[in-house]
Amino acid sequence: MSIKVMTRVWDESDHKGSELLLLLALADNAREEDSRAWPGLTTLTKKTRLSSKTVRRKLATLVESGELYIHAVPGKVHYYVVLTGMDEAAQQASISALEEYRGGPSKYAPPADPVTRVPGYPGNTHPGTRVTDTVLPGYHRSVTNGHEPLDDAAYAAVKHIDELQY
């Protein structure tokens, strides 16, 4: 537990609400010397009283804001560096030391964007339905539950199709 890291978050974070609470939960687990923490998702959900899905979204928001760095390697523990209130040199030193310790750069990727829905498309309304169709010559796609974001060309093509057979 690091009072210094928590104090930096209280004094210098631009976040409020559940994002601030999540950042404070991470700071509560951080080491004082490098602001590094490695709590599990279960720990973060218990401390913040948020769902795991919400915690993942809020972590992505904190990363985007520049107040948090996540070092993720598939199948291993995620490490976090609370960057709030650290000068640029200290941030870089802490991230570099973590990458050296973990054997390379992070593989962190934020959660996927919200779903793009097509009105009247069968995948939107039938859970578990798998739809495969050709909307443009040479263009194939497979959608499960309508949860695949469509690019502009596919959206325009599907928008004009009255019936889909699946």
N, C-alpha and C positions, 0 to 999 in steps of 0.2 A: 504494500500500500504506500502510495506516495502523496503526501500532503502537498509537496511542492508542485507536482504535476496537476493535481486537482485545483490548487489555487490559481495556476496559470489558466486553466480552463474557465474557472469562475470569473476571473478578471478580464480575460482577453478573447473569449469565444464570441463569435457573431451569431451563434445559434441559440434557439430557445426551445422550450417544450421538450418533446421526446428525443430530438437530436441532441440537445444539451444533456439530457439525462443519460443517453447512451454514451456520449463522450465522457461524462463524469464516471460512469461505470467502468469504462476502459482505463481512465486515469487512476481510478481506485485500485486497479490491478497492475498498474505500470511500475516499472523499476525507476527509481529516482535518477540514476546516472545517465540513462539513455532514453527514457520515456517509452520503453518497450514493454508490451504486455502480450499475453497469449491466453486469455480466457476463452473457454469454449462457448459455442452458441447457447447451450443450455444455461450457463452462468449468466450470460448477457440477457437472456429472456427472463430469467428469475429476478435479476436486479432491476430491470427496467419495467417489468410487468407488461411487456410487449410480445406479440407473436413472433415466431422465428422469421416469418415472411416480412413482417414490418421491420425487424432488426436488420435483415439483409438490405432492404431498401434504404433504411436510414444510414447504414454503413456506406452505401454507395453515395449518398448525399454528402456525407462527411468527407469522403475521398474527393469528390468533385470540388468541394469548397476549399480544399488544401489544408484542412485541419487534421487529417488522418492519413496515414499511409498503411496499406495492408500488403503484407508479403504472404502470398499463398502459393503452395505447391500441392498439386492434387494428391490426396491420400495422406496428407500430413497436417499438423496443427497450423492454423493461421497465426501469424504474428502481426501485431499492430504497433505503430509508433504514433503517439499523440504529438502532433506537430504544433498545436496551438501554443503561441507565445514563445516559440523557439526561433532564434535568428537563423538566417539562411545557411550559414556555415554549420551550425549545430544540427540542423535538419539533415543536411547532406551527409555529415559525418555519421549520424545515427542510422540513416538508411543504408549507407555504404557498408558500415560494420555489420548490419543485419544481413545484407545480401552476401557478404563474404562468409558469414557464419552459416547461412543456409545454402551456400554453394551456387548462387546465381540470382538472376533477377526474378521478380515476382511473376506469377502466372494469373494474378487476380483479374477477373473480368466482372464488371457490374452486372446485376440481374438484367434480363431482357426487358425491352421497352414494353409498355402496355399493348394489348392486342389491337390490331386493326380489324374492324368488323365490316363485313359487306352485307347490307340489308337484304334479307331474303335468301341468303346463302345457306344451304342445308347444314353445313358444318357448325353454324352458329347455334342451332337449336337442338341438335341431337347428340348428346354426350356420347363419346365413344365411337362416333361415326367416322370412318376414314373415307375421304373423297379423293379420287385421283381423276384428273381430267386434263384435257389439252385446251388451253384458252387461246393460244396463238400458235401458228405453225412452228413446229420445232420447240415449243415452250411447254414443258410438263411441270406439274406441281402436285404434291400430295399434302393434304391438309387433314389434321386430326382435330376435331372439335372447333375448327375455325380459329385456332390459336397461332396461325402463321401470319406474320405481317406481310402484306402484299406490296410489291413495288408498283410504281405508277402505271406501267403498261398492263400488268396483270389486273390491277384494280379496274382500270378502264374497260378491259375486255370482259371481266366477270360482271361488271355493272350492266352490260348490255345483253347478257345471256338470260333468257327467260326461263329455260328449263335446263337442269343438269341431271344427267343420268348417272347413277352410281350403284 
